[in-house]
Amino acid sequence: MAIGVYGTVRPSDVSPEDVEIIMIYSPSRNQTESIVQKKLSATTLLKPYFDDVNTQELLGGLYNLTLPAAEFTSIGFYTLYLRPAQIRTKISDCGVLSALPNVKGIVINLDEVPDDFRNKFETAQELVGYRVEYLNNGKKVPNFFRVITSSFFCEPIVTNETNTSQKSIRYRYVENNTNLVFLTLSPSNSPSNKTNAVPFIGQPGQSIVITNTYFNPTTLEVEIAEHDISTLAIGIFGNQTKSIEDGIYTIYDSENNIYKQYNLFEVRNQFNELLYEVREDRGDDIDISKNFDNIIE
């Protein structure tokens, strides 16, 4: 009997707090390096839609992105890079659980976590499924990551080593009253065919980047131009007048407001021979007496 095929792709219902928006500006497509690169506030610009039937249910995968005029002030191309929010912190320690010595993990001190993301570390199992990437000398180790499989508060305890007078620090789970979180990662256990090949999960003091895996990064390109279809249509189809006396040529928008004004005149030589017909933009020097309603009445 044939086995049915089932889809595994689902719309993302990620919270705006879990999104980062990076804006890159370039004045033209020929520009090989970005001129401006900055981070925008996703919580301010990204708004989710809600289902019409149940207003408390997110309409997964559909969001409204607001583009603030204050950020898009120059003509050119803006690339918006939307990616999962990155939590940059440090590994406080790498250790094992006292009750389960085979369970290895990394310990995070909440004092090293940015304030905006502390609530994720303070909630048990909130970080399950997050990706951990490692930095060496400030640079991310390429194509290498681990996945968090559990997240609980912990506290260190001192235990005696077997057959020796030495002591070691291990960890045990607690409910609260601590600022340490124990994260187990996958993979962290040695393969059965080579027990001494312990997977790398980090080292104390190493900087890491913890990222949610709710959605795939995406890019949007926004082009800011001086004119759009509406303004071009005004010049082609809008009402226009030409003053015979002073040669002022006026173009009006759809509501008959003055949109542009030009000076129309001729340039002749010393023998009064016509050389050029000129249309000169008046800029901000608008003659408001050329109001369309006043002219046609």
Stockholm file with secondary structure:
# STOCKHOLM 1.0

chainA/1-297         MAIGVYGTVRPSDVSPEDVEIIMIYSPSRNQTESIVQKKLSATTLLKPYFDDVNTQELLGGLYNLTLPAAEFTSIGFYTLYLRPAQIRTKISDCGVLSALPNVKGIVINLDEVPDDFRNKFETAQELVGYRVEYLNNGKKVPNFFRVITSSFFCEPIVTNETNTSQKSIRYRYVENNTNLVFLTLSPSNSPSNKTNAVPFIGQPGQSIVITNTYFNPTTLEVEIAEHDISTLAIGIFGNQTKSIEDGIYTIYDSENNIYKQYNLFEVRNQFNELLYEVREDRGDDIDISKNFDNIIE
#=GR chainA/1-297 SS CCCCCCCCCCCCCCCGGGEEEEEEEESSTTCCSCSEEEEECHHHHEEEEECSSCTTSEEEEEEEECCCTTTCCSSEEEEEEEEECEEEEECCEEEEBSSCTTCEEEEEEGGGSCGGGHHHHHSTTTTTTCEEEEEETTEEEEEEEEEEEEEEEEEEEEEECTTSSCEEEEEEECSSSCSEEEEEEESCSCCTTCTTCCCCCCCTTCEEEEECCSSCCEEEEEEECSCCHHHHHHHHHSCEEECTTTCEEEEECTTSCEEEEEEEEEEECTTCCEEEEEEEECTTCCCGGGCHHHHHC
#=GC SS_cons         CCCCCCCCCCCCCCCGGGEEEEEEEESSTTCCSCSEEEEECHHHHEEEEECSSCTTSEEEEEEEECCCTTTCCSSEEEEEEEEECEEEEECCEEEEBSSCTTCEEEEEEGGGSCGGGHHHHHSTTTTTTCEEEEEETTEEEEEEEEEEEEEEEEEEEEEECTTSSCEEEEEEECSSSCSEEEEEEESCSCCTTCTTCCCCCCCTTCEEEEECCSSCCEEEEEEECSCCHHHHHHHHHSCEEECTTTCEEEEECTTSCEEEEEEEEEEECTTCCEEEEEEEECTTCCCGGGCHHHHHC
//
